[in-house]
Amino acid sequence: MANQEALPTPDFRAYFAHSMKPTEYEIKFRDALNDQLPSNIVDVHVHASEADHFDITQAQSILDKSASTFPETTIEQSQQIDTLLHPHMNVRKLRFAHAFRGINHRAVNSYLLENSPEQDRVALFGISENDEEIEYTREELRSGQYSGLKMYYCSSSEEKTALYEYFPKPVLEVAEAVNVPIILHLPKTVSRSMDEIRAIVEDFPNLRIMLAHIGVTWTYPANFPATMAEVANYPNVFVDTSGVTNPSIVATALEQLGPERVLYGSDEPLNLLREFTYTNPELGPRLLTDYPYHWVHQDEYEANKHLLPENLMYCELQQVDALLVAIRSVASARHADAYIQSIFHDNGQREFGF
Ligand SMILES: [Zn+2]
């Protein structure tokens, strides 16, 4: 479907309603996974906002991406998602705004500070649009109310590519001084961003940095073990597992960084997508899913739906499964439970002050 001009507002409520209906297979799979997890979980990568925090007319550039599927996810919906995916467990969450252009990030920051349950934490969302925004971000950080800082290369009116363009140094100085970790979602894979990683750890030696999505997109980069081995030399850098469904990527991160620097993140609400990655000969890696979301090209779907696995399931279940497979491949049977406790709870609790 074309997404360029004046798109009618997608029916986000229908999307959410569809996602809240698990299949029998998903329920069984979920229960088998949850049996292996601690009953208290810390999730360090959660997006949230209310419907009126989002102006769809400013978000055209994201509408062809799956990241635009659920621009509104309130705290109440977030709690419904817990009941769906981790029933009878306690999930504590680090929440922040959806990252794309068109989100009223100041309103989301206030909403989260005012409405988050006491057990949860909020990461400030800032944009580097102009001096006023940079000053706002510095002031908010100094307020002491936030446990993390997210800035993103696609959030300003013009897309940024260089790290210090979307995480300006005057903001990083404050983050370092108040000891708030940054959540860094790189425009390129971590393997292709090492010059910037080296620069930031040198320029800000006390700044803690969480690489979102283990610093990868789509596929396993060829030089990933060497990249993670270098990252391991920088003790303030750690990774979150959000969006990663490939056990080899998680295993490499665990092997190189150890169990203390890998943190469970869900990427909620995108963890509700039932998604499957395939390689299209013309378009490269692409997603297939189970519902005609506004970003789905119906002809592409029809031509490739035979590739979908019989039991396509929530990305969350794919992610947790990948994590557990990776942990059991890296840790001895004797140590697996300690790894799970660290990754699903202790590391997030320690790094974000839960
Ligand atoms: Zn995310």
Residues whose N, C-alpha, C, O or C-beta is under 5 A from the ligand:
A	BS01	ZN	D267
